Amino acid sequence: MTEKAADRKPLLSKKIDKFFTGLADAWNFLKRFFKEVFVPPYEFREVIHQCYRIGVESLPLIALTGFIVGIVFTNQSRPSLSNFGATSWLPSLIAIAVVRAMGPLVTALIAAGKVGSSIGAEIGSMKVTEQIDAMEVSATNPFKFLVVTRVLATTFMIPVLVMFTDFVALMGSFLSVNANENVSMLTFFVQVFESISFLDIISSVLKALLFGFTIGIVGCYKGYNSSKGTEGVGRAANAAVVMAMFLIFIEELLVLQIVNAIRMM
């Protein structure tokens, strides 16, 4: 930046100018991703490695969270339904809530905290220690190797984790329903599959794809553009989690409006 550009007065204010400059940088980062993802060479081995780290290593945390969500939501819903003598509707209620909203949202939030912060800190530390510059010198495309592979891995694995969360949450709900209402597993899952539609499953998978892409691209962007020093790495990891969660809630709201509009047709 030249001295003249540094001394230039802001158009509106420093904060507003910084906000719009950040939007422009993010847009250019997103455009570069879609350009690099279709251009060889393809880092298949690194994508598989990142899928293992993001998917398999997250299974214990996702399983525990999903199981607890299923039991807690069932126990919280039972008193309200029992007031109307409708406890037999518990499996249908839990299935609709888990498949439509809670499964994708809970999985995405857990992944944003675990995976998003990890990606932001890892790439941020590589930026601070100048490992990214060393990759460029050695004729390796750091953007393709670090960013594209991680974004593809999160986009592929979050839908898998969502389906796993849905299953574990429904199993937790079944144990609660079976213990209190003595409902068999066959009866429980017959009601579950009768209450959900093809649109519910498709919208859940599409949301999971969108959430996974958001977690990956935000974590990589914050890490790739982190400032120098160890403090910048911490800020990158923190910003990756906060921004990813914020965008996930916005995307949840937008997708919900679109799906509800489709249901009304």
C-alpha positions as CSV (number, residue, x, y, z in Angstrom):
1,M,0.0,0.0,0.0
2,T,1.4,3.4,-1.0
3,E,1.7,6.3,1.4
4,K,-0.9,8.1,-0.6
5,A,-3.4,5.2,-0.3
6,A,-2.6,4.9,3.4
7,D,-3.3,8.6,4.0
8,R,-6.5,8.5,1.9
9,K,-9.6,9.6,3.9
10,P,-12.3,6.9,4.2
11,L,-15.3,7.2,2.0
12,L,-17.8,6.7,4.9
13,S,-15.9,5.6,7.9
14,K,-13.0,3.3,8.7
15,K,-15.2,0.6,10.0
16,I,-17.7,0.7,7.1
17,D,-14.8,0.8,4.5
18,K,-13.2,-2.1,6.3
19,F,-16.5,-4.1,6.2
20,F,-17.0,-3.6,2.4
21,T,-13.3,-4.3,1.8
22,G,-13.7,-7.6,3.7
23,L,-16.8,-8.5,1.6
24,A,-14.8,-7.9,-1.6
25,D,-11.9,-10.1,-0.3
26,A,-14.3,-12.8,0.7
27,W,-16.0,-12.7,-2.8
28,N,-12.6,-12.9,-4.5
29,F,-11.7,-15.8,-2.2
30,L,-14.9,-17.6,-3.1
31,K,-14.4,-17.0,-6.9
32,R,-10.9,-18.4,-6.6
33,F,-12.2,-21.5,-5.0
34,F,-14.7,-22.3,-7.7
35,K,-11.9,-21.6,-10.3
36,E,-9.3,-23.9,-8.6
37,V,-11.7,-26.7,-7.8
38,F,-12.2,-27.6,-11.5
39,V,-8.6,-27.2,-12.6
40,P,-6.1,-30.1,-12.4
41,P,-4.1,-31.4,-10.6
42,Y,-6.6,-32.8,-8.2
43,E,-5.5,-33.6,-4.7
44,F,-7.6,-36.8,-4.2
45,R,-5.3,-38.2,-1.5
46,E,-5.5,-35.0,0.6
47,V,-9.3,-34.8,0.2
48,I,-9.6,-38.4,1.5
49,H,-7.3,-37.6,4.4
50,Q,-9.3,-34.5,5.3
51,C,-12.6,-36.5,5.0
52,Y,-11.1,-38.9,7.6
53,R,-10.1,-36.1,9.9
54,I,-13.4,-34.3,9.6
55,G,-15.8,-37.3,9.5
56,V,-14.4,-40.2,11.4
57,E,-12.7,-38.3,14.1
58,S,-15.9,-36.3,14.8
59,L,-18.1,-39.4,15.2
60,P,-17.7,-39.9,19.0
61,L,-18.7,-36.3,19.7
62,I,-21.5,-36.2,17.1
63,A,-22.8,-39.6,18.4
64,L,-22.9,-38.4,22.1
65,T,-24.5,-35.1,21.2
66,G,-27.1,-36.7,18.9
67,F,-28.0,-39.3,21.5
68,I,-28.5,-36.7,24.3
69,V,-30.5,-34.5,22.0
70,G,-32.9,-37.3,21.1
71,I,-33.5,-38.2,24.8
72,V,-33.8,-34.6,26.1
73,F,-36.2,-33.5,23.3
74,T,-38.4,-36.6,23.9
75,N,-38.5,-36.0,27.6
76,Q,-39.2,-32.3,27.1
77,S,-42.1,-33.0,24.7
78,R,-43.8,-35.8,26.6
79,P,-45.4,-33.6,29.3
80,S,-46.9,-31.3,26.7
81,L,-48.4,-34.1,24.6
82,S,-49.6,-36.0,27.7
83,N,-51.8,-33.0,28.6
84,F,-53.8,-33.7,25.5
85,G,-53.5,-37.5,25.7
86,A,-51.3,-37.6,22.6
87,T,-48.1,-39.3,23.8
88,S,-48.6,-41.8,20.9
89,W,-47.5,-39.0,18.6
90,L,-44.1,-38.7,20.2
91,P,-42.3,-40.8,17.5
92,S,-43.8,-38.6,14.7
93,L,-43.0,-35.4,16.5
94,I,-39.4,-36.4,17.2
95,A,-38.8,-37.6,13.6
96,I,-40.1,-34.4,12.1
97,A,-38.1,-32.2,14.5
98,V,-34.9,-34.2,14.1
99,V,-34.9,-34.7,10.4
100,R,-36.1,-31.3,9.4
101,A,-34.2,-29.1,11.7
102,M,-32.4,-30.4,14.8
103,G,-30.2,-33.0,13.1
104,P,-28.6,-30.7,10.5
105,L,-28.4,-27.7,12.8
106,V,-26.9,-29.5,15.8
107,T,-24.4,-31.3,13.6
108,A,-23.4,-28.1,11.8
109,L,-22.9,-26.2,15.1
110,I,-20.8,-28.9,16.6
111,A,-18.7,-29.2,13.4
112,A,-18.3,-25.4,13.3
113,G,-16.8,-25.5,16.8
114,K,-14.6,-28.5,16.3
115,V,-13.8,-28.5,12.5
116,G,-14.0,-24.8,11.8
117,S,-11.7,-23.7,14.6
118,S,-9.3,-26.5,13.7
119,I,-9.1,-25.4,10.0
120,G,-8.7,-21.8,10.9
121,A,-6.0,-22.4,13.4
122,E,-4.1,-24.9,11.2
123,I,-4.0,-22.7,8.1
124,G,-3.5,-19.6,10.2
125,S,-0.4,-21.1,11.9
126,M,0.9,-22.1,8.4
127,K,0.4,-18.5,7.3
128,V,2.2,-17.1,10.3
129,T,5.2,-19.5,10.0
130,E,5.4,-18.8,6.3
131,Q,4.8,-22.4,5.3
132,I,2.3,-21.2,2.7
133,D,5.0,-19.0,1.1
134,A,7.4,-22.0,1.1
135,M,4.8,-24.1,-0.7
136,E,4.5,-21.5,-3.4
137,V,8.3,-21.4,-3.8
138,S,8.4,-25.2,-4.2
139,A,5.9,-25.0,-7.1
140,T,3.0,-26.3,-5.1
141,N,-0.4,-24.5,-5.2
142,P,-1.1,-23.9,-1.6
143,F,-4.7,-22.7,-2.3
144,K,-5.6,-26.0,-4.0
145,F,-3.8,-28.2,-1.4
146,L,-5.0,-26.4,1.7
147,V,-8.3,-24.7,0.9
148,V,-9.9,-26.7,-1.9
149,T,-9.3,-30.1,-0.2
150,R,-10.7,-28.9,3.1
151,V,-13.8,-27.3,1.7
152,L,-14.6,-30.3,-0.4
153,A,-14.1,-32.6,2.6
154,T,-16.4,-30.6,4.9
155,T,-19.0,-30.4,2.1
156,F,-18.9,-34.1,1.6
157,M,-18.7,-35.2,5.2
158,I,-21.3,-33.0,7.0
159,P,-24.2,-34.6,5.2
160,V,-22.9,-38.0,6.3
161,L,-22.5,-36.8,9.9
162,V,-26.1,-35.4,9.7
163,M,-27.5,-38.7,8.7
164,F,-25.6,-40.4,11.5
165,T,-26.8,-37.8,14.0
166,D,-30.4,-38.3,12.9
167,F,-30.1,-42.1,13.4
168,V,-28.5,-41.8,16.8
169,A,-31.0,-39.1,18.0
170,L,-33.9,-41.4,16.9
171,M,-32.3,-44.3,18.8
172,G,-32.0,-42.2,21.9
173,S,-35.7,-41.1,21.5
174,F,-36.7,-44.7,21.0
175,L,-35.0,-45.8,24.3
176,S,-36.9,-43.0,26.1
177,V,-40.3,-43.9,24.5
178,N,-39.7,-47.6,25.0
179,A,-38.9,-47.1,28.7
180,N,-42.0,-45.0,29.4
181,E,-44.7,-46.0,26.9
182,N,-43.4,-49.6,26.2
183,V,-43.4,-49.1,22.4
184,S,-41.6,-51.6,20.3
185,M,-38.8,-50.7,17.9
186,L,-40.9,-51.7,14.9
187,T,-43.9,-49.6,15.9
188,F,-41.6,-46.6,16.7
189,F,-39.8,-46.6,13.4
190,V,-43.0,-47.3,11.4
191,Q,-44.4,-44.1,12.8
192,V,-41.1,-42.3,12.2
193,F,-41.0,-43.2,8.4
194,E,-44.7,-42.5,8.0
195,S,-44.3,-38.9,9.3
196,I,-41.3,-37.8,7.2
197,S,-41.5,-37.1,3.5
198,F,-39.1,-37.2,0.6
199,L,-38.9,-33.4,0.7
200,D,-37.9,-33.5,4.4
201,I,-34.9,-35.8,3.5
202,I,-33.9,-33.8,0.4
203,S,-34.0,-30.5,2.3
204,S,-32.0,-31.9,5.2
205,V,-29.3,-33.2,2.8
206,L,-29.2,-29.9,0.9
207,K,-28.9,-27.9,4.1
208,A,-26.1,-30.2,5.3
209,L,-24.2,-29.6,2.0
210,L,-24.6,-25.9,2.4
211,F,-23.6,-26.0,6.1
212,G,-20.5,-28.1,5.3
213,F,-19.5,-25.7,2.5
214,T,-19.9,-22.7,4.8
215,I,-17.9,-24.3,7.6
216,G,-15.0,-25.1,5.2
217,I,-14.9,-21.9,3.3
218,V,-15.1,-19.7,6.3
219,G,-12.5,-21.6,8.3
220,C,-10.1,-21.5,5.3
221,Y,-10.7,-17.8,4.6
222,K,-10.1,-16.7,8.1
223,G,-7.0,-18.9,8.4
224,Y,-5.6,-17.9,5.0
225,N,-6.0,-14.2,5.7
226,S,-4.9,-14.3,9.3
227,S,-2.5,-11.6,10.6
228,K,1.1,-12.2,11.6
229,G,1.8,-13.5,15.0
230,T,0.4,-16.1,17.3
231,E,-2.4,-13.7,18.3
232,G,-3.6,-13.7,14.7
233,V,-3.9,-17.5,14.8
234,G,-6.2,-17.3,17.8
235,R,-8.3,-14.6,16.2
236,A,-8.6,-16.6,13.0
237,A,-9.8,-19.7,14.9
238,N,-12.3,-17.7,17.0
239,A,-13.5,-15.7,14.0
240,A,-14.0,-18.9,11.9
241,V,-16.3,-20.4,14.6
242,V,-18.3,-17.2,15.2
243,M,-18.8,-16.4,11.5
244,A,-19.6,-20.0,10.5
245,M,-22.3,-20.3,13.2
246,F,-23.8,-16.9,12.3
247,L,-24.0,-17.9,8.6
248,I,-25.4,-21.3,9.5
249,F,-28.4,-19.7,11.3
250,I,-29.0,-17.3,8.4
251,E,-28.9,-20.2,5.9
252,E,-31.2,-22.2,8.1
253,L,-33.8,-19.4,8.0
254,L,-33.5,-18.9,4.3
255,V,-33.8,-22.6,3.5
256,L,-36.7,-23.0,5.8
257,Q,-38.6,-20.2,4.0
258,I,-37.9,-21.8,0.6
259,V,-38.9,-25.3,1.8
260,N,-42.1,-24.0,3.4
261,A,-43.0,-22.2,0.1
262,I,-42.5,-25.5,-1.8
263,R,-44.8,-27.2,0.7
264,M,-47.5,-24.7,0.1
265,M,-47.6,-25.3,-3.6
